[in-house]
């Protein structure tokens, strides 16, 4: 078996708000159906679904690898009007990370790895 891609399905507490949130982060949204949207940035893609389960959403974690953590932090800190939270850049032995909780409670580890 040769794997070409893996795409995750992310839940949304408020579908329209989550669509706006991910677009504000810089992802391009494409319509799939009334209950599913595809988001892309470069070669990275994921689906946003109009589905919510609190326990599932709040235990869902992703690692988003970026080339410039300062740029990512600036984008995140300039987001307004969303029920989300984030922490300052943290230095780890393997790189730098910003923890970002999205509108459904999903946790993104926005990471710049050491070279």
C-alpha positions as CSV (number, residue, x, y, z in Angstrom):
1,X,0.0,0.0,0.0
2,X,1.3,3.4,-0.9
3,X,-0.2,6.3,1.0
4,X,-0.6,9.6,-0.9
5,X,-2.2,11.8,1.8
6,X,-4.1,11.8,5.1
7,X,-6.9,14.3,5.6
8,X,-8.4,14.9,9.0
9,X,-12.1,15.9,9.6
10,X,-12.3,18.7,12.2
11,X,-15.5,19.3,14.1
12,X,-17.1,22.7,14.4
13,X,-19.2,24.1,17.2
14,X,-20.5,26.9,14.9
15,X,-19.8,25.9,11.3
16,X,-19.8,29.5,9.9
17,X,-17.6,30.8,12.7
18,X,-15.0,28.0,12.2
19,X,-15.0,28.6,8.4
20,X,-14.2,32.3,9.1
21,X,-11.6,31.4,11.7
22,X,-9.6,29.1,9.4
23,X,-9.8,31.6,6.5
24,X,-8.5,34.3,8.8
25,X,-5.6,32.0,9.6
26,X,-4.8,32.0,5.9
27,X,-6.4,28.8,4.7
28,X,-8.3,28.8,1.4
29,X,-11.8,27.3,1.7
30,X,-13.5,25.3,-1.0
31,X,-17.1,24.2,-0.9
32,X,-17.6,20.4,-0.7
33,X,-21.2,20.3,0.6
34,X,-23.6,22.1,3.0
35,X,-21.9,20.2,5.9
36,X,-18.3,19.9,4.7
37,X,-15.6,22.4,3.6
38,X,-12.1,21.7,2.4
39,X,-9.3,24.0,3.6
40,X,-5.9,24.2,1.9
41,X,-2.6,25.9,2.5
42,X,0.2,24.8,0.2
43,X,0.1,21.0,0.1
44,X,-1.7,20.7,3.4
45,X,-5.4,20.1,3.5
46,X,-8.1,19.2,6.0
47,X,-11.9,19.0,6.1
48,X,-14.1,21.1,8.4
49,X,-17.4,19.4,9.2
50,X,-20.6,20.7,10.5
51,X,-20.5,18.3,13.4
52,X,-19.8,18.9,17.1
53,X,-19.1,16.6,20.0
54,X,-17.6,18.5,23.0
55,X,-15.5,15.6,24.4
56,X,-14.1,14.8,21.0
57,X,-13.4,18.4,20.0
58,X,-11.6,19.2,23.3
59,X,-9.4,16.1,23.0
60,X,-8.4,16.7,19.4
61,X,-4.8,17.9,18.8
62,X,-2.9,18.7,15.6
63,X,0.6,19.8,14.9
64,X,0.9,22.6,12.3
65,X,4.5,22.9,11.1
66,X,5.4,26.5,9.9
67,X,8.6,28.0,8.6
68,X,8.4,31.2,10.6
69,X,6.9,31.0,14.1
70,X,7.1,34.8,14.5
71,X,4.9,35.3,11.4
72,X,2.5,32.6,12.7
73,X,2.3,34.2,16.1
74,X,1.6,37.7,14.5
75,X,-1.3,36.2,12.5
76,X,-2.7,34.4,15.5
77,X,-2.4,37.4,17.8
78,X,-4.2,39.6,15.3
79,X,-7.3,37.4,15.1
80,X,-10.3,39.2,16.5
81,X,-13.9,38.1,17.1
82,X,-13.3,34.4,17.6
83,X,-13.8,32.3,20.7
84,X,-10.3,31.0,20.7
85,X,-7.2,31.3,22.9
86,X,-3.5,31.0,22.5
87,X,-0.3,31.1,24.5
88,X,3.0,33.0,23.8
89,X,5.8,31.3,21.8
90,X,7.4,28.6,23.9
91,X,11.0,27.3,23.3
92,X,11.3,23.6,23.3
93,X,14.4,21.5,22.7
94,X,13.1,20.5,19.3
95,X,11.9,24.0,18.2
96,X,9.3,26.7,19.1
97,X,5.6,26.3,19.5
98,X,2.4,28.3,20.0
99,X,-0.5,26.5,21.4
100,X,-3.8,27.7,19.8
101,X,-7.3,26.5,20.8
102,X,-9.8,27.0,18.0
103,X,-13.5,27.8,18.2
104,X,-14.6,24.2,18.9
105,X,-11.8,23.6,21.5
106,X,-9.5,21.8,19.1
107,X,-5.8,22.3,20.0
108,X,-3.2,23.3,17.4
109,X,0.5,23.0,18.2
110,X,1.8,25.6,15.7
111,X,5.5,24.6,15.5
112,X,8.7,25.8,13.9
113,X,11.2,23.0,14.2
114,X,14.9,23.6,14.7
115,X,16.9,23.2,11.5
